[in-house]
Amino acid sequence: MTEEKARRIQAAITSTAVILLFILVSIMVYQMGVIKGKKAKIEQLQTEIRVLEEQKEQTQDSIDLWLCEWKITERANELGYLYENDK
């Protein structure tokens, strides 16, 4: 091999390595952006889950309250209903 041919091969290897490195770094930066976006979406969904769980608990508390016999009786009295033996 001549010295010129060896330099050309070395230059080709170097340029190929630089291009490959650039491509790999670009892919890594893109993936980091995607991961950051997914983490933000996960946090948003977790916040939404917490809000929905709180609403569920409030609804369940409301249902439990309305299932109590005294509340049913109170509401019936407000509407003017009476038990048969209340006359």
C-alpha positions in Angstrom: 0.0 0.0 0.0 1.2 3.4 -0.8 1.3 6.2 1.8 -1.5 8.1 -0.1 -3.8 5.2 -0.1 -3.3 4.6 3.6 -4.1 8.3 4.3 -7.3 8.0 2.2 -8.4 4.9 4.1 -7.6 6.6 7.4 -9.6 9.7 6.4 -12.5 7.5 5.3 -12.5 5.6 8.6 -12.3 8.8 10.5 -15.1 10.5 8.6 -17.2 7.3 8.9 -16.6 7.3 12.7 -17.6 10.9 13.0 -20.8 10.4 11.0 -21.7 7.3 13.1 -21.0 9.2 16.3 -23.1 12.1 15.2 -26.0 9.8 14.3 -25.8 7.9 17.6 -25.7 11.2 19.6 -28.7 12.5 17.6 -30.6 9.3 18.3 -29.7 9.6 22.0 -30.9 13.2 22.2 -34.1 12.3 20.5 -34.7 9.4 22.8 -34.1 11.6 25.9 -36.7 14.1 24.6 -39.2 11.3 24.1 -38.5 9.9 27.6 -38.9 13.4 29.1 -42.3 13.8 27.3 -43.5 10.4 28.5 -42.5 11.2 32.1 -44.5 14.5 31.9 -47.5 12.5 30.5 -47.1 10.0 33.4 -47.1 12.7 36.0 -50.2 14.3 34.4 -52.0 11.0 34.4 -51.0 10.3 38.0 -52.4 13.7 39.0 -55.6 13.0 37.2 -55.8 9.6 38.9 -55.5 11.3 42.3 -58.3 13.7 41.5 -60.6 11.0 40.3 -59.9 8.9 43.4 -60.8 11.8 45.6 -64.0 12.3 43.6 -64.8 8.6 43.9 -64.3 8.8 47.7 -66.5 11.8 48.0 -69.2 10.1 45.9 -68.9 7.0 48.0 -69.3 9.1 51.2 -72.4 10.7 49.7 -73.8 7.4 48.7 -73.2 6.0 52.2 -74.9 9.0 53.7 -78.0 8.6 51.6 -78.2 4.9 52.4 -78.5 5.6 56.1 -82.0 5.0 57.3 -82.3 8.3 59.2 -81.4 10.3 56.0 -84.0 8.4 54.1 -86.6 9.2 56.8 -85.5 12.8 56.9 -85.8 13.3 53.2 -89.2 11.5 53.2 -90.5 13.9 55.9 -89.2 16.8 53.8 -91.3 15.6 50.8 -94.3 15.1 53.1 -94.3 11.3 53.2 -95.3 9.6 56.4 -95.2 6.1 57.7 -98.6 4.4 58.1 -98.4 4.5 61.9 -97.4 8.2 62.0 -100.9 9.5 61.6 
